[in-house]
Amino acid sequence: MVHPKVQDFTVIGINHWEAPVEVREKFSLGSHGRDLLIDGARREGIESLFLISTCNRTEIFAQGASTRELIRLLTTYSNGTLDEFHRFGFEREGERAVRHLFKVATGLDSQILGDLQIVKQVKEGYEYSASENMISGEFHRLMQHVFRAHKRSRNETSLGQGAATVAYAAVQFALKTFDNLIYKNILLVGTGKIGKVTCKNLVNLGASKLTLINRTRDRAEFVAGKFNLQVADMAKLPEQIAESDLVIVATGANEPVIRPEHMQASMENPRFKVMLDLSVPRNIDPKVAALDFVDVANMDMLGDVTNEAYKKREKEVPAVKKIIEDEFAGYKLWLNEQRVVPTIKALTQKFENIRDDELDFFRNKISADDYEKVENLTRRIVNKIAAYSIEHLRDHHHSDEVAEMVSKMFKLEAKNGHD
């Protein structure tokens, strides 16, 4: 009989710790790539898997799949090669894989410690796979503990206090160059999740000469309306770049949004400007960085913002790790108890079958009123006998010998859904 165990879990991926942005963007997966990968996994017989693909990481978490299978899936459905994965990627199994999942979801593994966005991205990846029936019962239970660890880390520690997002780090990076943003011409290209948060951070720091551009103008106007900002059409991108001191790009495009040809107007009247690329794949063509009057910074150049909020979060890391170990221990206890569940179900069914057979024998020998009384009495007797046996099985859930002994004693046919 095969029981689910922690060793069944695996994770592989590419993230910001080892892989530079030019490598991460090759392994990045949009919704189409994700769908293809999940379909490919299903065809290979993998039944429980989800993935996250963000600006800093593309990682696949699975149950019942080898790391080799996961690496093959990732390199098949992304633009990354096997050689690049072996150079920059990572793979973990068993407890190390599960602990990594806890660390990612709580923000301990993020470029910006305690990142507020990462748990949303984990939830989106998990919930999508769940909607595709690609998450097992054991994996569902694990994710309950993972999300509870995140919630506890926010409620029981100060890890979630202070700004801790890529958008915040981007604005802090800009402040190091300009001191203040009040009189600077700022262009924000992209009003998606990161773009909207970046916009809010800029306004909070006094930026008023801020123009928004989005592929869909309606979305830019919606965000601009909240802060009384200007909106420009994508066709005006070259002119807007030329007039800007700071350009921040955060779109979901799979290819550069700002290319050398967009810099022509800027080259005619060059003025120093900082351009921040918050996208993976990169949305600013690397060739733009060759211009003398432009400083281009990508995700790898942001780093952690060393301010008081960060220092406070750093002190909370041991407490968060303790919460992770507590939730992980709770999950392992539940998982071990599942070893005896098939035996408990079979034992309960066996007792119920014996009771039904004996009741059938007496059904025509006693009155209807007496039969109802006997039925209630036998049910209570069977339930009490079963309760003692079940309690003993749960107390010895870590031992296969007890379950086997009970199975032999009562000649059970325990069916396990994990065979």
Secondary structure, 3 states (H helix, E strand, C coil): CCCCCHHHEEEEEEECCCCCHHHHHHHCCCHHHHHHHHHHHHHCCCCEEEEEECCCEEEEEEECCCHHHHHHHHHHHCCCCHHHHHHHCEEEEHHHHHHHHHHHHHCCCCCCCCCCCHHHHHHHHHHHHHHCCCCCHHHHHHHHHHHHHHHHHHHHCCCCCCCCCHHHHHHHHHHHHHCCCCCCCEEEECCCHHHHHHHHHHHHCCCCCEEEECCCHHHHHHHHHHHCCEECCHHHHHHHHHHCCEEEECCCCCCCCECHHHHHHHHHCCCCEEEEECCCCCCECHHHHHCCCEEEECHHHCCCCCCHHHHHHHHCHHHHHHHHHHHHHHHHHHHHHCCCHHHHHHHHHHHHHHHHHHHHHHCCCCCHHHHHHHHHHHHHHHHHHHHHHHHHHHHCCCCHHHHHHHHHHCCCCCCCCCC
